[in-house]
Every structure is written in structure tokens, then in C-alpha cells.
Amino acid sequence: MGTTNNGVLGAARGKLKHFVFYQLGSKNVVRLIGQRESGPTAGEKQNTGRMKTLMALFSSIKPFLKAGFSSAARGTDLNYHNLATSINRLNLIGLDGGLQQLRYDTLSLSVGDAAPPEAAQVSAEVDGLRFNWNWNAGDFEAAEDQVMMMAYLPDQNTSIFETAGAKRSRAEDFLAMQPSYLLERLEVFIAFISKDRSRVSNSLYLGRIN
């Protein structure tokens, strides 16, 4: 793989014989298309299956991922989705069994240096989930941060989330959802993001409901 400079006609795009030209962030990249006679190995098939599982999950939570990874991707050659994929592909285990068997406690839905959720908890109510956390009254810098809440339903590959919830200083928020969803298996996460979206905390897995 190599990089190219823009010519008089602009950056090259697409395939040309055994080469493919595309843009990666701010760079123009050219890559040789390899030719092989043998089929994919067992390891390659396993990796393909794992990536399908990860992409199926990400398809349901893209807005949450965008809020969670955009600040970390800024200034790099990756967009938020590329970065989320890269981090979770390396760190996530238990992908072989699909969405139902995925290890959600190893999943990263946001990365950053904002203060993480402290002593966060979640409980089910009649029409949604109640989130609680601790806030140090002397931490004025983080007081305006907004909570990010998500409940993911693996059996339906759908999610309910909020990326601009209550202020951290409020110490609680409520994620409303259909009562029928509360009968399903829910994988629950929390994080915090600054009001200007320039900083975000690492996500925290709060566990499984049902």
C-alpha cells in the first residue's frame, strides 16, 4: 500500500488493472489487489464471521458510536466508525457465537479522557430504565457534561439510546422505552460527553437486564 499526491485532474479513485485507488482520511492511497488460487483459511473465515457480527451490532447503534468516537478520531486518518471497528476488533472476545453470545462487558462504545461515570447503576421501571451515578459537587468542570445512555436488545438487533441526556450534576436520568422491550434481554451502557462534544468518557457496561 502506498500514498499518492493529487495530480492536475485531482485524486485518483477506483480500480486500474491490479491497483485500487481510494482516500483514507486526508491521504490518497493506492493498494495492489492480490490474486490467490486457494480459498480462505479457517482463520480468515472466522475473522469474516466476527466482523459480520460486529457490523451487525454497529448498524443499530451508529449515532451512539458517532458521539462516542468522533472526538478521538479527530485529527487522525480514521473516521468514527473506522476507529470504533479497530478498537473493538482488537479488544472484543466472544464474537464466534453471534450477537447473542457476544461479550458485551468487553465492548467499547466510546473512548476519551472525560471523567468516567462514577458508581453508576441502572434499574428497570414500568416504562423504561432509571440511571443513577455519583457526582462530586466540587467538580465544576464536569458538571455540565451530559449523560449518554443505551440499552441494546441482541435478540432483535435494535437499541434505545440517548446521547444528550441530563447533566452530570443531576446524578440521574430516565431512558423511556416501550414496556414490551423491558421483557427482552437488555445490555446496558453509560458514558458522559461534554456539551460542546469535544470530550467524551470511556463507556461503562452496566450489565444485563433479563
C-alpha positions as CSV (number, residue, x, y, z in Angstrom):
1,M,0.0,0.0,0.0
2,G,1.3,3.5,-0.8
3,T,0.1,7.1,-0.9
4,T,-0.3,9.3,-3.9
5,N,-0.4,13.1,-4.5
6,N,-3.2,14.9,-6.3
7,G,-2.5,15.4,-10.0
8,V,-3.8,18.0,-12.3
9,L,-7.1,16.1,-12.5
10,G,-7.4,15.5,-8.8
11,A,-7.0,12.4,-6.8
12,A,-7.4,9.0,-8.5
13,R,-10.4,6.8,-7.5
14,G,-11.4,3.3,-8.3
15,K,-9.6,0.3,-9.9
16,L,-6.9,0.2,-12.6
17,K,-5.8,-3.3,-13.6
18,H,-4.3,-4.7,-10.4
19,F,-4.4,-1.5,-8.4
20,V,-7.2,0.2,-6.4
21,F,-7.1,3.9,-5.6
22,Y,-9.1,5.4,-2.7
23,Q,-9.0,8.1,0.0
24,L,-8.1,7.2,3.7
25,G,-8.7,10.3,5.8
26,S,-6.7,13.1,4.2
27,K,-4.4,10.8,2.3
28,N,-4.8,9.3,-1.2
29,V,-3.9,5.6,-1.1
30,V,-3.0,3.1,-3.8
31,R,-3.1,-0.7,-3.0
32,L,-2.2,-3.7,-5.0
33,I,-5.0,-6.2,-5.4
34,G,-3.6,-9.6,-4.6
35,Q,-4.5,-12.7,-6.6
36,R,-4.8,-16.1,-4.9
37,E,-5.8,-19.5,-6.1
38,S,-6.7,-21.1,-2.8
39,G,-9.9,-20.4,-0.8
40,P,-10.0,-18.5,2.6
41,T,-8.4,-20.3,5.5
42,A,-10.3,-21.3,8.6
43,G,-8.8,-18.3,10.5
44,E,-9.9,-16.0,7.7
45,K,-13.5,-17.4,7.7
46,Q,-13.6,-17.0,11.5
47,N,-12.4,-13.4,11.2
48,T,-15.0,-12.7,8.5
49,G,-17.8,-14.1,10.7
50,R,-16.6,-12.0,13.6
51,M,-16.6,-8.8,11.5
52,K,-20.1,-9.6,10.3
53,T,-21.2,-9.8,14.0
54,L,-19.5,-6.5,14.8
55,M,-21.0,-4.7,11.8
56,A,-24.5,-6.1,12.6
57,L,-24.2,-4.6,16.1
58,F,-22.8,-1.3,14.8
59,S,-25.7,-0.9,12.3
60,S,-28.1,-0.5,15.2
61,I,-26.0,2.0,17.2
62,K,-24.3,4.3,14.7
63,P,-25.5,7.6,16.3
64,F,-24.2,6.4,19.6
65,L,-20.9,5.4,18.1
66,K,-20.6,8.7,16.3
67,A,-21.0,10.6,19.6
68,G,-18.6,8.2,21.3
69,F,-15.7,8.1,18.9
70,S,-15.8,11.4,16.8
71,S,-13.6,13.3,19.2
72,A,-11.0,10.6,19.4
73,A,-11.0,10.2,15.6
74,R,-10.5,13.9,15.0
75,G,-7.0,14.7,13.6
76,T,-6.4,11.1,12.5
77,D,-6.8,9.3,9.2
78,L,-9.9,7.4,10.6
79,N,-13.5,8.3,10.9
80,Y,-15.5,7.4,14.0
81,H,-16.8,4.1,12.5
82,N,-13.3,3.0,11.5
83,L,-11.9,3.8,14.9
84,A,-14.7,2.0,16.7
85,T,-14.2,-1.0,14.5
86,S,-10.4,-1.0,15.0
87,I,-10.7,-0.8,18.8
88,N,-13.4,-3.4,19.2
89,R,-11.9,-5.8,16.7
90,L,-8.7,-6.0,18.7
91,N,-10.2,-6.0,22.2
92,L,-13.5,-7.8,21.8
93,I,-13.8,-11.5,22.5
94,G,-16.6,-14.0,22.2
95,L,-17.7,-13.0,18.7
96,D,-18.0,-16.5,17.3
97,G,-21.5,-17.1,18.7
98,G,-23.1,-14.0,17.1
99,L,-24.9,-11.2,18.9
100,Q,-26.5,-13.5,21.5
101,Q,-23.1,-14.8,22.7
102,L,-21.1,-11.6,22.3
103,R,-19.1,-10.5,25.4
104,Y,-20.7,-7.1,26.0
105,D,-18.5,-6.4,29.0
106,T,-15.5,-6.1,26.7
107,L,-17.3,-3.7,24.2
108,S,-16.2,-0.1,23.9
109,L,-18.9,2.3,22.8
110,S,-17.0,5.5,23.5
111,V,-13.4,6.4,24.2
112,G,-12.0,9.6,25.7
113,D,-10.4,11.4,28.6
114,A,-13.5,12.9,30.2
115,A,-14.3,11.8,33.7
116,P,-15.8,8.3,33.6
117,P,-19.2,7.5,35.2
118,E,-18.8,7.1,39.0
119,A,-20.7,4.4,40.9
120,A,-23.3,4.2,38.1
121,Q,-26.3,1.9,38.4
122,V,-29.4,1.1,36.4
123,S,-32.8,-0.2,37.4
124,A,-35.9,-1.2,35.4
125,E,-39.2,0.7,35.9
126,V,-42.6,0.3,34.3
127,D,-41.8,2.2,31.2
128,G,-38.0,2.5,31.0
129,L,-34.7,2.4,32.7
130,R,-33.5,4.6,35.6
131,F,-29.9,5.6,35.6
132,N,-28.1,6.9,38.7
133,W,-24.5,8.0,39.3
134,N,-22.4,9.9,41.8
135,W,-21.2,13.5,41.2
136,N,-18.6,15.4,43.2
137,A,-20.2,18.8,43.9
138,G,-16.7,20.3,43.7
139,D,-16.1,19.1,40.1
140,F,-17.4,22.2,38.3
141,E,-15.6,21.4,35.1
142,A,-17.6,18.1,34.6
143,A,-20.9,19.4,36.0
144,E,-22.3,20.4,32.5
145,D,-21.4,17.0,30.9
146,Q,-24.4,15.2,29.6
147,V,-25.1,11.5,30.1
148,M,-25.2,9.0,27.2
149,M,-27.4,6.0,27.9
150,M,-28.0,3.0,25.8
151,A,-30.0,-0.3,26.1
152,Y,-29.2,-2.8,23.3
153,L,-31.5,-5.8,22.5
154,P,-29.4,-8.6,21.0
155,D,-32.4,-10.8,20.1
156,Q,-33.8,-8.0,17.9
157,N,-30.6,-6.2,17.0
158,T,-32.2,-2.9,18.0
159,S,-31.3,-0.3,20.5
160,I,-32.7,2.6,22.6
161,F,-30.4,5.3,23.4
162,E,-29.8,9.0,24.4
163,T,-26.6,10.9,23.6
164,A,-27.6,14.2,25.1
165,G,-29.2,13.4,28.4
166,A,-29.2,15.0,31.8
167,K,-26.3,16.9,33.2
168,R,-23.8,15.0,35.2
169,S,-24.6,17.3,38.2
170,R,-28.2,16.0,38.2
171,A,-26.9,12.5,39.1
172,E,-29.8,10.7,37.4
173,D,-31.8,10.3,34.2
174,F,-34.5,8.1,32.7
175,L,-34.4,6.3,29.4
176,A,-38.0,5.7,28.3
177,M,-38.9,2.7,26.2
178,Q,-41.8,0.5,25.2
179,P,-42.9,-1.8,28.1
180,S,-42.6,-4.8,25.8
181,Y,-38.8,-4.0,25.4
182,L,-38.5,-4.4,29.2
183,L,-39.4,-8.1,28.8
184,E,-36.5,-8.6,26.4
185,R,-32.8,-9.1,27.2
186,L,-31.1,-5.7,27.5
187,E,-27.4,-4.9,27.5
188,V,-27.0,-1.5,29.2
189,F,-24.2,1.1,28.8
190,I,-23.5,4.6,30.1
191,A,-21.0,7.4,29.3
192,F,-20.6,11.1,29.5
193,I,-20.0,13.8,26.8
194,S,-19.2,17.5,27.1
195,K,-21.9,19.9,25.9
196,D,-19.6,21.1,23.0
197,R,-19.0,17.4,22.0
198,S,-15.2,18.0,22.3
199,R,-14.7,15.4,25.0
200,V,-16.2,12.1,25.9
201,S,-15.6,9.5,28.6
202,N,-14.9,5.8,28.1
203,S,-18.2,3.9,28.1
204,L,-19.1,1.7,31.1
205,Y,-21.1,-1.5,30.8
206,L,-23.8,-1.7,33.5
207,G,-24.8,-5.3,32.9
208,R,-27.7,-7.3,31.6
209,I,-31.4,-6.9,32.4
210,N,-33.5,-10.0,31.8
